[in-house]
Amino acid sequence: MQVFLQTLIGGVTFGAVYALVAMGFSIVYRTMGLVNFAHGSVVMIGAYAASTFYLATRLPFAVAIVVAIAVTALIGLVIERFLRPLENKDFTLMLIGTIGFGAVLEAGAVLIWGATGHAVPSPVATGPIDVAGIRIPTYSLLVIAVAAAATGLLALFLQRTKRGAAMQAVAMDHQAATAVGIHVGRSNAMAFAIGAGLAALAGSLIGPMLYVNPTMGGTLGIKGFAAAMLGGFGSMPGAIVGGLAFGLLDSFAAGNFQEYSELVTFLVFALVVMIRPTGIFGEATVNRA
């Protein structure tokens, strides 16, 4: 039972990070009908930016995360601005463009930080909390709390603000949104900026748990994409549930199958998607693709 609960805690921790990555994918897809294949590379840039400001400039970890979010949000705006002329004209080129941006970001990371990567020490000095023999890492609690807070703030933004309502309207029907005076380009840019910010937050949080390197975005991007599909692509609740489910699946597969964990994880994922292609929530909000 102790091993089960320990694995459960690890799965929820990584699942919270996967949920943030999945929400970044989903908010862009929900608004534009576009899968941003550069998203994993943005996660990696966020991890590097946060660790650099945290270690090199001695900024508090929370401040370093905020700076990393600002940097990646700017990158998101740049990507959207380059893709904007292609919207509603050549969807294939838009997809290829996001792949190209991902390659550019990865190459830029190698040029700036090198190809070897580095470890990030935990920003939490206190040791694990012992609960009935279960050792819960304090940093895991921090990750879960920050991810939950970010999810709540995003939900409030989408449901309670005019900009959020405009993004929801664009997701439903961009032509009707334009007809009532909503600036579609501005909503798309905001979606990219928010998605990139979520990617940076995910990368920043997972930095102390993994080895930060230029190729980490590929793995995190694939797992975040799979989590979004598992929950229902375009569904924000689905991204959360899918992220947590994928994190638990990943954690238990690693605990039971070790070197075959990735194979088992994606085999189970493939079976679930075959049974329910639209994902757990199956929300179809965008039909422009």
Order of alpha helices (4+ residues) and beta strands (2+ residues): alpha-alpha-alpha-alpha-beta-beta-beta-alpha-alpha-alpha-alpha-beta-alpha-alpha-alpha
